[in-house]
């Protein structure tokens, strides 16, 4: 007796083969083909999402490279970068300045002062932030608030023949004991537009904040608690200092502002690294491009993207320099300043941040 495919019929219960395998090409029972279950369908969906994410990320970098190569994105300096100075292999230190320049309020006061040290081998960074009202006492410079130097250097550019940006690199390098390779200046309008392009930032507002100024159009009205802020409100959140409302809200000093800057930077990093952020990055670059100046070479910008686009926020160490507020200055805590200097040196030397080293 035979069946299709020359296989034997299934044995009845109790039938024994005497320990021998039955003859024929197959001894397995015929199994009915089943439709894919829930987990199989879910696995396929996840695979598709992963592939889509990869395509978006690759597309983002191709888009950015195209904009830089074609000159559509007018960012960076048209100068060659030697292989030995490439951000792919060489640690770099950048000065980041945020100016209080807005369409209704033209000013070069630097409300944000940060120095970032980047190391490609450890894919890590240290970002040191200084209060804008820091009392600066440095040989060769007038004693005053740190945020007053950039506008002063701007006024002297024509007579000194030195750009205000180069003067700031020299001064801040001397103050922090590091060589500063590049400087980037971005105004508040660029910050607003970049946040809006990303769809806002998520923060946890610690206190109600209220302040109005009809001269420059400031209208801060933020409520305590978790919030997702658009560009204008995010800028208000970072800048808030005091209240003139009734009832008055709790004032905020430069140290609180630095803490909020770090919080917003963390949130922006989360947004940029998300799938949605990658899709919107073109608009972010356009917003920054129109409101930023830098002395970083265009090819170096590409090198930095290649070296750091995968960097985890866990590998970014924020070191806000703290101090004591005595109006109108913040007097820096020397231990805090020394710790910030050491962290910058560690990044240059290839020492990973503590959080990163522990992983």
N, C-alpha and C positions, 0 to 999 in steps of 0.2 A: 504494500500500500504506500502510495506516495502522495505528497502535497506539492503545492506550488513552490518553486525555487528548490525542489529536491530535498526539502527538510522533513524531518520526522514529525509526526503528530505529537502534541504534548502528552506527557505521562499522566496516567490517572493517579490519584492519591494512593499511597501504599506501594506503588510499583517501584522496584529497586533495579538499579543497574549493576548490582553486584560489585560496586566500587569502581566500575569502569566507565569512562566517558562515553556517551552515546555517539554512534557514528553520524556522519553528516557534517556539512560545513558550519552549522550553527546550532548551539544548544540553548540559546536564550529565548525567553518567551517573547512573543510579539508585543511590542509596546505601542499603544495608541498615541499618535502625535497630538500634543496638547497646544493650545494657544498660549502665547507669552503671558505670564502673570504680571501682577502689579510691579514687583521688584525689577523684573526684566525691563519693563517699560520705563520705570524710573531711572534705571541705569543708563538707558539710551538717551533720555532727556538730559541727564547730567553730563553725559559725554558731549552732546550737542552744545550745551551751555559752555563747557570748558573750551571747545573748539572756537565758538563765537568770541569768547573772551580773548583768546589768543590772537584771533584775527583782528579784533579791535585794537589791542595793544600794539601789534605789529603795524597796523594801519596808522596809528597815532604817531609812531616814530618815523615812518615813511613820510607822513604828512609834514612833520616838523622839519625833517631833513630837506624836503622839497622847498619849504618856505625859506629856509636859510640859504639853500643853494641858488634859488631863483631870485633872491633879493626881495621877495614879497614881504618877508619879515625883516624889517630894517633894524635888526638888533646885532650888536657886536661890531668889532673893528676889523677892517679888511687888512689884516696883517698875518703873515705865516706864523705857525707854531712849530718849533722844533720837536722832534720825537722825544727828546729828553725832558722837555717841559710840558708834555702832554698831561692832561688831567687823568688819563688812563693809568699813568705810572708815577706821577709826581704829586705828593701832598700839596694842597693849596690853601691859602687863607684869604678870605674875602671880607671886605668891609661893606655892610649893608646900611644904607641911610634912608629913612622915611621922612620926607619933608612935609611940612604943614602947608602945602601948596594946593589950592583949590580954585576953581574958576572965580568964586566970590571972595577969595582970601589969598592973595599972592604973597607967599612968604617962603623963605628958605630955612626957617628954624627946623632943626632935626628932632622931631618928636620920637623917632625910633632910631636907636643906635645899636647895631649888632655887629659882632665879628664872628665869622664862621670858619672853622678849620676842618678841612675834608681830607680823608685818606682813602685812596682807591684800593689798597691792599686789604684793609679791614672793612671796606665799604661802610665807614662810620664817620660821624661828624660831631663837633662840639659847636654850639651856638651860645655865645656870651652876649648878654644884653645889659646895657647900662642905663640907669635912670636919666631922663633928659635934663633933670635939674642937678646932676652930679657936679659938685664943686671940684673943678679941675685945677690942680696945682702941679705944674710941670715946668721944668727948666726950659727957658726960652719962649714961654708962652704966658700971656696975661692970665691972671687968676680970675676965672669967671665960670658961668654955667657951661657945661660941655656942649649944649645944643646951640650956643651962640657962635661957635667958631666957624661953622660952614658959611653962614651969611657974611661974616666978616671977611673970610677968605674970598668970597664971591666979589665983594666990593674992591678988593686989592688985586684982582686978577690982571687988570690992564697994566698996573704999575709994576707988579712983581714979575709978570711974565710966567707965573706958575698957576696952573689950574687949581681951583678950590678943591677938586676931588683929589689931586695929588697931595695937596697940603694936608688933607684929612687922613690920607693913607700914612703919611709920614708921622703925623702927630699921634694917631691911634696906635701905630706900630710901636712907637717909643713908649707910650703909656702902658701898653700890655706886654711889652717885651717880646714881640713877634714880628717877623717880616710879613707885611700885607701885600699880596700879589695883585689884587684887583679891588675895584670899588664899583658898587652899583647904587644908583639913587633912584628911588621910586616915589612918586607923589601919591597923595591920598586918593586922588581920582582913580588912579590905576588899581589901588587896593579895592575900592568900591566895585569897580567894574569886574575885576577878577572874581570876587566873591559872588557877584550876581550870576556870572557865567557858570559857576559851579553849583548854583542853586541854593546858596547860603551855607552857613556854618552852624554846627550844633555846639552850644555852650550851656553852662549852668550858672546863671546869674545869681551872685551871692547876696546882693542887696538891691532894692529899688534905686534907680538912677534917674534924676530929673535936672535938666539945665537947658536954658534957652538963651540965644544971642541973636538979636535981629540984625546986627551988623554983618556977620558972616553966614547967617542962615542956619546956625546950629539949633537943633530942636531935639534934645535927648529926653526920651521918656520910656525907660525900660523897667520891667517888673521882675521881681525876684522869682527864680525857679528855672527849670529847663526851658530852653528856647532854641528855635532855629532862626538865625538872623540873616536878613538880606544885607547887601553892601552898605547902605547908609547906617543901619542899626549896628552892624558889626564894627564899623569905624567908630560910632558913638561909644560902643562898649569898650573898645580899646582906649579911647581918648578921655573918657569921663574922669573929671577931677573933683568938681565941687557942684553944689546945688544953689540955685537962686529961686527955687520954686516954693510954693506954700501948699502943703507942708514941705519943709526941706528934707531932702534925702541925705543919707550918710556920705560925707566927703571921701575922696579916694586919693592916696598919695602915689608917688612914682613907683613905689615898690609893688603896690596893687596893680598898677598899669602893666608893669613887667610880667606879673603873674598872668594877667589876662592876655597879654601878647603871646605867651607860651601856649596858653590854652587854645587860642585861635589858630596858631601855627599847627598844633597837633590836629585840630579838626580839619584844617585845610589839607594836611597830608593824607588824612583818611579819605577825604573827598577826591583828591587827585589820584589816589591809588585804587579807587573803586572803578567798576566798569563804567558807570555813568560819568565819572570824572575824566576817564580816558576819551570818551566820546566828545566831551565838551572842551578838551584841552586847546583846540584851535582858537576858540573864542577867548579863552584865558590869555593865550599868547598875544593875540591881537590887542586885548585890553592893556596888558603890561607894556607891549611894544610902543604904544602911543604915549605912555606916561613914565618912561624909564630911560635913563642913560647909563651906559656902562663902558668900561675900557677893556672888557673881556673880548678876545678875538672870536670871530664867528666860528672858526674851526675848533677853538677851545670850548665853545658852548656845546658843540657836537661831542667833543671828547668827554665833557662833564656828563652829558646825557647818557652816553654809553657806559660810563663808569658808575653812575649812581642811580640810574632809574629803578633798579631793583632794591635800593637801600630801604631797610625796614625802619619804621619810626622808633623801634626799640634800640636801634643803633645810633640814634640822635640824642646826644646829651645836652640838655638845656641848662645853662649855668647863669641864671640872673644874678648880677652883682647887687648885694644888699647894702644898706646903710641906715643912717638915722636922719630923719627929716627935722631940720631947724630952718624955718622960713627965712630966706627964699631958696635954701640949698638942701641937697642930700649929701651928707658927709659919709663917704664910703667906708664900709667895714673892711679893714686891711686883710683880715683872714679870708673874707669872701672874695676879695680881689685876687689874693694870692692863689686861692683854689681855682679861680677862673683861668688865671695865667697858666697854672700847671696843667689844667685840662687841655688847653690849646696846644701846649708843648707835647702832651701825651699823644694827641691825634697826629701831630706832625711826625712823631717818633714811631707811629704804628701800634701804639697801645690801644686796644679796644676799650670802649666804655664798659663800666662794671656790669651793667645789665646784659650787655652783649657777651662779655667774657663768661658769664655764668650759664649761658644757654648751651 
